[in-house]
Amino acid sequence: MTTQSAAFDTYLHRLPMILDKIEALRQLADDHFGQNPDAIHWGHVGNLGRVDQALDDLLAIFDGNAE
């Protein structure tokens, strides 16, 4: 097995794990990340701001078009 084929095999192994995590985030978001909507405060807003920035950083790694 060449280095390139080993890298590709590892890539294919990791991709479903990432997709599972994306789906878990989607499910958490659908449930307001476990927060009671009537009890949302600025700390929660700050947490979402950090998540938003982290997602932009991840997108920039792959497509360079993140804001």
C-alpha angles and dihedrals in degrees: 000000000000124000090250094052091047089051091049092049090051090047090053090048093053098044097074090048090056092047089051090053092048089052091048089053090049091052092047090049091051086057094047088255089291093303126131104244090220091056100049112136136176092274089063090048089052091050090053090048090056091047090049091051092047091052091050089051091051093048090050089057092058108029108011091222100102117126 
